Amino acid sequence: MRSLYKRKCDHCHQEKIGVYAPDKPYKVFCSPCWWSDGWDELEHGLTYNMNQPFFVQFSALMHKVPLLARFVYEDTMVRSDYANMANNLKDCYLMFNSGGKVTPCQRCAYGDQVDLSNDCLDVSHCSRNELCYECTITGSSYRLFYSRNSDSCRDCWFVKNCTGCSDCFGCVNLRNKSYHIFNQPYTKEGYAAKIAEMGFDSGSHSNVEKFKKLAGEFWLTAPVKYYEGVQNNNVSGNGIFNCKNVADSFYVIDTEDSKFCAFLFNKVRDSYDWTQYGDGGELVYEMLQSGEGVYNNRFGWCIWRQSHDTEYGILNVNCSNCFGCIGLKNKQFCILNTQYSETEYKELRQVIIGHMDKMPYVCKRGREFRYGEYFPPELSPFGYNESTAMDEFPVTETQATTFNYPWFDMERYRGNYQVSLSSDAVPDSIDDVADSILEEIIGCEKCGRAFRLIPMELAFYRNQRIPIPRLCFSCRYLARHELRNPMQLFQGHCMCVQPGHAHKGDPCSNRFQTSYSPDRKEIIYCESCFNSEVA
């Protein structure tokens, strides 16, 4: 998702940004070329070979057919070349897994899982926001800063789990409140006076860090619901919104009757083991980065735009009844990118399924892959450390090798940039930052890597009085990611002992699965107790 490289397109020969490093042994087309009609997807089709396992032949095809440099719908992207896993972006920079269904995301930067938002920077899992900064899991909000898990808020700083609030500071678990500071109410005039008395200066880096710490400590004094999400029925996991009968899933929206899903949105139905995208998909199994009206697809990666009844496919658009195909658009009855009649297709498909069971692919660890298994990890064009798997389930190179996961030396492509401005030399106040900072190469306070500001970014900081960040984009992303609960479930229990709740003073006996691990500091409540105290 975030591992990008410069590489020449194998069609137009222009240097473009993409996810494949220059020395990876694949044919790669830039997005405009791949989506064009200037090449034939069936040119490199293979005839099925009964003397080789299916996955060996599929891997050979993957090394011949042009792959898409960035996973984007090119016809929806406007001046947003530095983005991946995206659609419908306009004037955006370093945005990932983001976009808009009807209207585009505009002037957003350094975000992931963002949709229908404008002028937002450094945000994750955000929808319908405007002028927001450093927020995670927020929706329908305006001028929300350094906040988490909040919805329909306006002009708030350092708030968590607040809904319908405006002009609030450092608050937690409030509903439809205004002019509150650390959950204490004030008049409009008193609110402004108290903010001034506390000495809050939104444009000062050191001052913001001070209040960020104070707010975090205050948040821990309030209970949290055992999972993040609302408007659900019979669900388990975390980050679940408007779902029904969804089990062991994370960060899914508008999903029903599904299990083991993650990062899906918009009317997903009857699906299992599906990660990223969604948008009207149904009857999907073992799928990655796929969506928009897809139906009855199995074992695929990047299956898009109304594709149905496909198996073992990669980068197929509006295709049907295709097996083991790569990079097809508007095709049907194809196997290994070779065209067949409907009758021939159905007969050969059954032969291949039987052959996959009789002659399975055997990986280097000796594991056998038959029909019904996802692609063998060792055939992935990416290293484990290049993927978001490293964010969710970090491992060392030695551990990855033990499990036969590929590993890639990304450091060779980082670039040897000479830092011209150390992080501690960046002015503390945005008021003291000159235009010349756009020419500086700043050293990240955490990892030491070089990064630069872009004009849109500097204008945002000045207009909203936000200090210049000391961390590079990647470290800021990881810092937000660390605020999220892990994609794991633990056995937990309600910690409520409030006498006014249904358990009448005795400790609540409710047990549940939660993504809050037992060593966390939060006070965990069941939904009933949480609603009794908060809603």
N, C-alpha and C positions, 0 to 999 in steps of 0.2 A: 504494500500500500504506500509506504513512505520512502522506500528505497529507490531512488531515481538516479539515472545516469545519462550522460550525453553519448549518443551513438548515431552514426550515419544510417539513414533509411536505405534499405537495399533496393528501393524502387526509384525514388527521386534523388537519392544520394546527398540529401541535405542533412546536416547535423541537427538532431532533434532530442527532446527529452523523452525518456521512456524507462521502463522497468528492467530492461535487459542490459547488462554490462556489455561493453564493446566486444569482449573476447568470448562471449557465450556462443556456442555452435548452432545458432538458429538463424533462419532468414527472418528479419524483422522489418515491418513496414511502419512508417509513421502513421498517425491517425488519419490524416486526409487521404493518403494513398491507400491504406487498407480499406477504408470505407468507399473508395471510388470503384468505378466499373472498369478500371484500367488493368485488371488482371483476372485470370481464370482460376477459380478455386478448385476445379476438377483436374487441372493440368498435371498435378502430381499424384493422382489417384493410384492406389495399389490394388492388385488382385489378391484376394485372400490366399495365404499359403498354409496348407494343412501341416507343413513340416516345422512350423514355428509357433510358439505361444502367441496368443492375440496381443498381449502387451508389448512384445518385442516388435511386432509389426506396427502397432500404434505409435511406439516411440520413434520408429524410422519415419513414419509419416510426419510426426511433429518436427522432425529435423528438416523437412522439405517444404512444408506449407508455410507461407508467410504468417508470422504471428503479429498481433497488434501491440505496438509499442506502449501505448497507454490505454487503460480500460475506460474509454469514454465514448459517449454518443457524439460523434464529431459534429453532426448537424445541429446540436443544441449548445455548442460551446462558443463563446464570444470572448476573445482576448483573455483566455484562461489556459495558456499552454502549460503552466506549472501546476497541474492538477491530475489526479488519478482516481479511478473508480468513481467517476462523476458524470453528471449530465446537467444540462440547463444551468450553466454558470456564466456569469457576465462580469468581466473585470475582476476576476478572483485570482488569488495567488496561494500556492501550496495548500490547496483544499483537497480533502480525501474523503471518499465514501459519502459524497455530499451532492446536493442539487435541489431541483424543484420540479414538481409534477407539471404545473401549469405555468407559473411565473418563475423566473430564475432567481437563484441566489446572486446578489450583486455586491460588489466591493467588499467581499469577505476574504480573510487571509488566515492561514495557520490554524485551520479547523478540521475536524473530522466528525462524521455523522451529523452534518448540518443540512437543514433543508428550509426552503422558503424564508430565508433570512437576508437582511441587508446590513452592511456596514458593521460587521462583527469580526473581532479578532480574538484569536486564542480561545476558542470555544469548542466544546465536545458534547455530542448528543443534545443538540439544540434545534428547536423548530420554531419558526415564525417569530424570530427575535429581530430587534433592531438596535443598533448602537450599544451592543453588549461586549464585555471584555472579561476574559478569564472566568468563564462560567462553564458548568458541567450539569447536564440533564436539566435544562430550563426550556420553557416554552412561552410563546405569546407575551414576551416581555420587552420593555423599552428602557434603555439606559440602566442596565443591571450589571453590576461590577463585582468581581471576586465572590461569586455566589454559586450555590449548588441546589439541585433538586427543588427548584421553585418555578411557579407558573403564574402568568398574568400579573407580573409585578412591574413597577415603574419607579425609576429614580431611587433605587435601593443599592446599598453597599453591604457586603459581607453578610448576606442572609442565607439561611438554609431552611429548606422545607417550608417555605412561605408561599401562600396563594392569595392573589387579589390584593396585594399590599403595595403601598406607595410611600415614598419618603420614609423608609425604615433603614436602620443602621445596626449591624451586628446582631440581628434578631434570628430566632429559630421557632419553628412550629406556629407561626401566626397565620390567621385567616382574616382577610378583608380588614386590615388595620392600616392606619396612617400615622406618621410622626411618632414612631417608637424607636427607642435606642436601647439596645440590649433588653428588649421586651418591656421596657418601661414607657408608659404613654406620656406625651408632651403636647402642648398646643403647637400650632404652626410656628409661632414666634419663639416659643420655648425650645422647640426642636432645633431651630437654627442657632439659637444662643448656646445650647448645650454642645452642639457639634463644634462651635467655635471655642467654647471653654475647654473641651477635650484636646484641642490643638490639632484636629485632623486636617491634613493637607494632602489632598488626593494626588497632587503633582509631585510629591516627594517620595522617592523610593524607600528610604529608611522609615518614613512615617507610615507608609502603606504596609510595610512588613510588620511594623509594630502592631497595627490594628488588625492585621490578618491573624497574627498570633493570639491576640486577645479574643477575637471572635471565635477562633477555633476552640479555645479553652471554654468559652461560654457555651458553645454548642454542645459540648460534652455533658453539661449539666441537665440537658433536656432528653427525654426518651426519643428513640427512633423506632419506627415500625420495622418488623423483622425482614421486610423486603421493600424495595423501592418500586412504587407503582400505584395506580388507582384504577377504578372502574373495571374490576376483574371478577371472574367467577371460576373457581376451581383451578387455580394456577399454582405453580411452584417455580422458583428461580429468582431472578432479580431484574429490575429495570423493565417491568411488564406493565403495559398500559392498554386498557380497553380490550382485554383478551378473555377468552372462554375456553376451558378445557385445554390448557397449555401446561406441559410438564417439563421440568428440568431445562428451562430455556432462559436466555439472558438478552435483555435489550430488544424486546420485540413489541410491536404496536399493531393493534387491529388484527390479531391472529386467533384462529380457532382450531380446536381438535388437532393439535400438533405437539411434537415432543422433540427434545434435543435440538432446538433451534436457537439461532443467535443473530442479532443485528438485522432483523427483518421488519418490514413495515407495510401497511396498507393492504388489508384484506387478503391475508394468507390463510389458506384452508388445507386441512387434511395432509399435513406434510411432516417429515421426519428427517432428522439429521441434515438440516439446511442452514448454512451460514452465509449471511450478507445478501442484502437487496430485498427481494420479495415482490411488492407492488402487483397484487392481484394473482399471485401464483397459487396453484392448487395441485394436489397429488404429486408432490415433489419429494424425492428420496435421494439422500447422499449427494447434495448439490452445494456448490460454492459460487458466490458472486453472480447469481442468476436471478432474473426476474422480468417483469412487465408482461403479465398475461400468460406466463408459461404454464403448461398443463401436462401432467403425466410424463414427467421427465425423470430419469434415473442416472446416477453416476456421471455427473458433469461439472464443468467449470466454465463460467461465462456463457450460459445459454440464455438468450435474450429475445425480446419482442415477439411474443405469441408463439414461440417454438413449442411443439408438443410431440409426445411419443418419440423422444430421442433417448439414446443410451450411449454412455461412454463418449461424450462429445466435448469439444473445447471450442469456444468462440464461434458458436453457431447462432445465426440470427434469422428468425422467422422460418425455421425449418421444421419438418415433420417426418417421422418414420426414417430417421437416420441413425446409424449404428457405427461408432468408432470413427466419427468424422471431425474434421478440424477446419475452422475458418469458412464455413459455408454460409451463404446468404440466399434465402428464398429457394431452398432445395428440398426435395423429398425423395425417399426410396434410394438413399445412398449408403454405401458401406465402404469405409476407408477412402472416402472422397471419390468413389467410383459409382457412376449412375447405373441403376437397374430398373427393370419394370417392377410393378407392385408384386406380381407373383414371384419373380426371381428374388426380390428383396426378402419377402417373408420366408421363402425356403432357405436362403443362405443364412439369414439371421438365426434360424433354429439350428442349422448345422454348426455355426460358430459358437453358439451357447453350449452345445454338447462338446465341441472341441475344447472350449475353455475349461471344462471340467475334466476332460481326459488328458489334456496337455496344459496344466496350469503354468503360469509364470512363477519361477522360483527366484526370490530375491537373494542378495548376498548373505543374508542371515539364515537362509533356508526356509523362509516362510513362503507358503504357496498362495497364489492369488488366482482364484477361479471366478466364474461368473457370479456376480453379486457382491464382489469386493470392489472398493474404490481403487483408484490408480495407486500403484506401488509408490511409496515415498521417494525411492531412489530415482524415479523417472521425472521428478519435479524439475522444472527449469530454474528453480530458485533454491537458495540455501535456506535452511530453517531460520537462520539469523537474519535473513532478508525479509521475512514474513511477519505478520502480526501474531503468529504463534509465539514468537519470541517475547512479545509484549505480555501475552496472557499466561504463558507457561514457560518462563525463561529456563534455559539449560546451558551448560557449558559446551564447548566444542567436543570435548571428550564424551560427554553424555549423549550428544547428538550422534556422534559416530557409533556409539554403542547400539543405538536404536536404528542405525542405518539411515539416518536423516542426512541429506546433503548439507554441506556447510560452505560458505563462500567468503573469501577474503575481500570484504568491502573497502578496507582501509587503502587499498591500492588506488582507489578512485576518488578519495576524499579531496585531493588537490592540496598542494603545498602553499597555502596562502600565508603571507606575512602579516601578523596582527599589528595594526597601527594604533589601536586604542584598547588598552586593557579594561576589563569590566570595572575595576575600582577607580578608573579615571573617567568613567562616564559621569556627567553631572548628576547630582542627586535629584535636582529639581528639573522638571520639563521646561520651566521658565528660563533656565540657563543653557538650553541646548540650541546650538546654532545650526543653520542649514548645512554647514560643512560636515556634519555627522554622517550625512548620506554618502560621503566619500571615504569614510573610515571603515576599516575592517576590524570588527570588535571581537575580542577573545571571550568565549563563553566562560562564565564564572565557575561552572561545574566540570565540564569535560575539556575545556580549553580550545575547542574547535572554533574556527573563524566563522563569523556571520556578518551580514550587512542589513541595514534598514532599507526599505523601499519608500518612495515619496508618499504613497497612499497611507502607509503605516505611520510615518512621522506626522502627517496631517491629522490623523485620527488621535494620536497621543496629545497633540497640542489642543485640538478642539475639545477633547473630553478631559483634559488635564490629567493624563496618565503618564507615569514616569517611564523612561526608556528601560526595556528589559535587560537584565544582566545575563540571561540564559539564551542559548541558541534555540531555534525552533524545536529541534528534536528533544532537548532537555525540558522545554516548556510542555511539550506534548506528554512526555513521560511523567512529569510532575502532576499534570491533571489526571493522567491514567492511574497514578498511585492513590488518588483520592477515591477512585472507584473501588467498590468491593470486588474481590476476585470472582472469576467464573467457576466457583466451586460452591457446594452446599454442605453445611455442617448441621449436626443435630443441636437444636437450641431450645431454650425455654423462656417463657415470659418472666421478666424480672419485676413485674408490677406488684406492689403491696398496698395500693391506695384503697382506703376503706369505702369510698363512694362508688367503686366499680362493681361489676356483677359478682365478683368473688368475695365481696363484703369484708374486706380487711385481711382475709387469709391470703397468703401468697397465691398468685394465679397459677393454675396447674396446666395451662396450655403449653403444648410442645409443638415444635414445627421444624422444618428445614429452613435454614437461613444462610445467606452468604456472609454474615458476620461471624468470623471465626471466634472460638471460645476465648482467645487472648485479647480480643478487642476491648477498648475502654468504654464503648457506648452502652447506654442503658437500653436494653432491647425489650420491646413490648409486642404482644400479639396484636392483631388488628383491632380486636374489640376494645382492649384497654387503651390502645393508642387513640382510637376515635373518641372514646369517652373523655380523654383528657385534652385532646387537641381539636378535633373537628367540632 
